């Protein structure tokens, strides 16, 4: 079973915490079809997401992205 709740609540309830989502984002605003993403905007989104989450990309242990298979440079 997977339960998602605020970290503080999980600690307060004595739950076992297996992972913490530090940041999340979405870039699709409907301006372009889903099959034609913009590489620069997608890269900027990833960079902004790291910044927003206070994360250092060099120490990331897991990164998940759902998209059309675009290469990030």
Phi, psi and omega per residue, in radians:
X1 nan 2.483 3.107
X2 -2.033 2.217 3.092
X3 -2.170 2.232 3.094
X4 -1.917 2.175 3.094
X5 -2.608 2.940 3.107
X6 -1.063 2.477 -3.101
X7 -0.977 -0.790 -3.119
X8 -1.037 -0.695 3.117
X9 -1.147 -0.728 -3.135
X10 -1.076 -0.763 3.124
X11 -1.126 -0.776 3.137
X12 -1.040 -0.661 -3.120
X13 -1.488 -0.055 3.138
X14 1.324 0.375 -3.137
X15 -1.252 2.648 3.013
X16 -1.389 2.148 -3.124
X17 -1.748 2.027 -3.114
X18 -1.672 -0.423 -3.133
X19 -2.779 2.728 3.095
X20 -2.259 2.222 3.059
X21 -1.518 1.978 -3.072
X22 -1.609 -0.427 -3.109
X23 -2.837 2.616 3.098
X24 -2.641 2.711 -3.121
X25 -2.778 2.880 3.065
X26 -2.505 2.488 -3.092
X27 -2.048 -0.047 -3.061
X28 -1.416 1.993 3.137
X29 -1.913 0.116 3.127
X30 1.502 -0.014 -3.090
X31 -1.268 -0.527 3.116
X32 -2.259 2.657 3.103
X33 -1.061 2.654 -3.126
X34 -1.023 -0.504 -3.122
X35 -1.380 -0.082 -3.095
X36 -2.269 1.126 -3.140
X37 -1.271 2.786 3.119
X38 -1.693 2.108 -3.074
X39 -1.037 -0.759 -3.111
X40 -1.119 -0.744 -3.126
X41 -1.223 -0.614 3.103
X42 -1.157 -0.728 3.111
X43 -1.132 -0.744 3.105
X44 -1.075 -0.660 3.119
X45 -1.074 -0.803 3.138
X46 -1.096 -0.786 3.132
X47 -1.078 -0.772 3.122
X48 -1.120 -0.629 -3.139
X49 -1.146 -0.733 3.069
X50 -1.077 -0.782 -3.132
X51 -1.094 -0.810 -3.136
X52 -1.051 -0.650 -3.130
X53 -1.484 -0.047 -3.109
X54 1.137 0.619 -3.045
X55 -1.820 2.603 3.057
X56 -1.799 1.993 -3.098
X57 -0.998 -0.456 -3.089
X58 -1.270 -0.257 3.139
X59 -2.002 0.241 3.122
X60 -1.166 2.275 3.129
X61 -1.720 -0.411 -3.126
X62 -2.632 2.328 -3.110
X63 -2.423 2.187 3.126
X64 -2.162 2.357 3.104
X65 -2.424 2.425 3.110
X66 -1.981 2.031 -3.106
X67 -2.866 -2.987 -3.056
X68 -1.472 0.342 3.110
X69 1.478 0.398 -3.135
X70 -1.274 2.420 3.076
X71 -1.371 2.369 3.061
X72 -1.763 2.345 -3.113
X73 -1.941 nan nan
